[in-house]
Amino acid sequence: MLLSQYFAVLCTRGKTHPYCSLIGFAVTEDLCSIVFSTMKDTRKYNNILACGNVSFLIDSRKNRIEDLKDANALSVLGEVKSVDSGIDSERRKFFLARHPNLTSFLDDPNTVLVTVDVSRYILVTRFQEVFELEIG
């Protein structure tokens, strides 16, 4: 799923409630980091600055009734490692290799690249089978 899906739901911690956002992501080959982009003037960015603990939900839904038994859901837990402008960085090249259509978005001076150190993957299959992988 990490290679077949291009988007995830990011969950950050707001002042009073969790906050979810749809993001494009790229995962490193060793599965230790996830990179995504956001603008500085967003709620998710401010939440990340206030609390670097985040989670992602990546799934294989096709919006069919069969998804209840066939779809897989992967929760990813981690902590923000860095936030940078990504101008001419290796992270920028890495992210754009997966999302070349976001070049102009990354060119905006208000956009940053966020790198998350993954601590755990939790995969749910067949609606109830749970597998966990701890990283590091």
C-alpha positions as CSV (number, residue, x, y, z in Angstrom):
1,M,0.0,0.0,0.0
2,L,2.8,2.4,0.7
3,L,3.9,2.2,-2.9
4,S,0.5,1.8,-4.6
5,Q,-1.3,4.6,-2.8
6,Y,-0.4,8.3,-3.4
7,F,-2.5,9.9,-0.7
8,A,-3.0,9.5,3.0
9,V,-5.1,11.1,5.8
10,L,-2.8,13.0,8.2
11,C,-4.0,13.4,11.7
12,T,-2.6,16.2,13.8
13,R,-3.4,17.4,17.3
14,G,-5.4,20.6,17.5
15,K,-6.1,22.7,20.6
16,T,-9.4,21.0,21.3
17,H,-9.8,18.2,18.7
18,P,-7.8,16.0,16.4
19,Y,-7.6,17.4,12.9
20,C,-7.4,15.4,9.6
21,S,-6.1,16.4,6.2
22,L,-5.7,14.7,2.9
23,I,-2.0,14.8,1.8
24,G,0.2,13.4,-0.9
25,F,3.1,11.4,0.7
26,A,6.3,9.6,-0.1
27,V,7.9,6.9,2.1
28,T,11.6,6.1,2.2
29,E,12.8,2.7,1.0
30,D,13.7,1.7,4.6
31,L,10.2,2.6,5.8
32,C,11.7,4.8,8.5
33,S,10.4,8.2,7.2
34,I,7.5,9.7,5.4
35,V,7.7,13.1,3.6
36,F,4.8,15.4,2.7
37,S,4.2,19.0,1.8
38,T,2.0,21.7,3.2
39,M,1.7,25.4,3.3
40,K,2.7,27.4,6.3
41,D,-0.6,29.2,6.7
42,T,-2.6,26.0,7.3
43,R,-4.1,24.5,10.5
44,K,-2.1,21.3,10.0
45,Y,1.2,23.2,9.9
46,N,0.3,25.1,13.1
47,N,-0.7,21.9,14.7
48,I,2.6,20.3,13.7
49,L,4.5,23.1,15.3
50,A,2.5,22.8,18.5
51,C,2.8,19.0,18.7
52,G,5.0,17.0,16.4
53,N,3.2,13.6,17.1
54,V,1.2,12.7,14.0
55,S,-0.5,9.7,12.5
56,F,-1.5,8.7,8.9
57,L,-4.1,6.5,7.6
58,I,-3.4,4.8,4.2
59,D,-6.0,2.4,2.8
60,S,-6.9,0.4,-0.2
61,R,-10.6,1.3,-0.4
62,K,-12.3,1.4,-3.8
63,N,-15.6,2.6,-2.3
64,R,-17.4,-0.7,-2.8
65,I,-19.4,-2.8,-0.2
66,E,-16.7,-5.5,-0.6
67,D,-14.2,-3.1,1.0
68,L,-15.5,-4.2,4.4
69,K,-13.8,-7.5,4.0
70,D,-11.3,-6.8,1.2
71,A,-9.8,-3.4,2.0
72,N,-6.7,-3.0,4.1
73,A,-6.0,0.0,6.4
74,L,-2.5,1.0,7.5
75,S,-2.1,3.4,10.4
76,V,1.3,5.0,10.7
77,L,2.5,6.6,13.9
78,G,5.4,9.0,14.0
79,E,7.0,12.3,15.1
80,V,7.9,15.2,12.9
81,K,11.7,15.3,12.4
82,S,12.1,18.4,10.3
83,V,10.3,21.1,8.4
84,D,12.1,22.9,5.6
85,S,11.6,24.9,2.5
86,G,12.9,22.0,0.4
87,I,14.6,24.3,-2.1
88,D,17.1,22.2,-4.0
89,S,17.1,19.6,-1.3
90,E,17.3,15.8,-1.6
91,R,13.9,15.6,0.1
92,R,12.4,17.8,-2.6
93,K,13.8,15.5,-5.4
94,F,12.6,12.4,-3.5
95,F,9.1,13.8,-3.0
96,L,8.8,15.1,-6.6
97,A,9.8,11.7,-7.9
98,R,6.6,10.4,-6.4
99,H,4.5,13.5,-7.0
100,P,5.9,15.4,-10.1
101,N,2.5,17.2,-10.5
102,L,3.2,19.1,-7.3
103,T,6.3,21.0,-8.6
104,S,4.6,24.3,-8.7
105,F,3.1,23.8,-5.2
106,L,6.6,23.2,-3.9
107,D,7.9,26.3,-5.7
108,D,5.6,28.5,-3.6
109,P,7.7,30.1,-0.9
110,N,4.9,29.4,1.6
111,T,5.2,25.6,1.1
112,V,7.4,23.4,3.3
113,L,8.4,19.8,3.3
114,V,7.7,17.9,6.4
115,T,9.7,14.7,7.3
116,V,8.2,12.3,9.9
117,D,10.2,9.7,11.7
118,V,8.0,6.6,11.7
119,S,7.8,4.7,15.0
120,R,5.1,2.1,14.2
121,Y,3.0,0.6,11.4
122,I,-0.4,-1.0,12.2
123,L,-2.0,-2.9,9.4
124,V,-5.6,-4.1,9.6
125,T,-6.8,-6.7,7.1
126,R,-10.0,-8.5,6.7
127,F,-11.7,-5.9,8.9
128,Q,-10.1,-7.3,12.1
129,E,-6.7,-9.0,11.6
130,V,-4.1,-6.7,13.1
131,F,-0.4,-6.8,12.4
132,E,2.1,-4.3,14.0
133,L,5.7,-3.4,12.9
134,E,7.7,-1.2,15.2
135,I,10.5,0.8,13.6
136,G,13.8,1.6,15.3
